């Protein structure tokens, strides 16, 4: 890849949780052209039908690709990644990177072999995740919490709202007395955004593990073999699928994360 040419990378999520993955990638690859899309019209994905998630993700990625030729797609959503990757890879010739809960490194790091998977309701029930546990953490006692509420808390924080610590503590209550629980997988891209608050609720946990850095390295590796489709200088843009309240305060968030404009996809 010619360093003077910017490859275009799309990060896709139902909400703004994918910012945690985008942050790690931009830190590693600061000069790429970044697009981010959150499907707020269908948020949250965790309780939606699998085929609906597949259809929407494919349609939206194709729609963006028409106007902004993509060189790589990151599905920055654990729930979507468990179901959409085969369809996207069938329809796109460019690399498509998914987000997998970091069960393997958590199992390796744990000293007590008692770990927790904190994810969405959709992710914790997928056969894909059960297979990861059987493959990499069969020797561990694995607890699971599937929570939509934590996703909503993270969304609220990123848009400038206060974190409801009581609600957060209530969601994590089943684990608070588990003294041997020493590793927690942040199995939703939203959760690194509220990592400090989660740490406060679970003081016995020594290791909180997410896949952000691993995804960034995977993107870097794949881009080495990518022929960039568009050679012009481009602006970092963010897309949503329906209008929402408090756009002005969200614009400040965009500035902080390095995006210039918010656009609404007309037909999503």
MOGISUL-V9108 format. One line per field, one symbol per residue. phi: phi as a letter, one per 40 degrees, with the letter a starting at -180 (. if undefined). Layout:
phi = ???
//
This chain:
phi = .cccbcccbbbbacbcccdccddcccccbccccbbbbbcccbcccdbccdcccccccccccccccccbdcbabbccacccccbccdcccccbcccbbcbbdccdcccccdccfbbbbbacccccccddcdcccccbbccbcbcbbbbcccccccdccccgccccccccccccddccbccccbbbcccacccccbccccdccbccccbbbbbdcccdcccdccccbccccbcccbccbbbbbacacgcccccccddccgbcabbbccbc
//
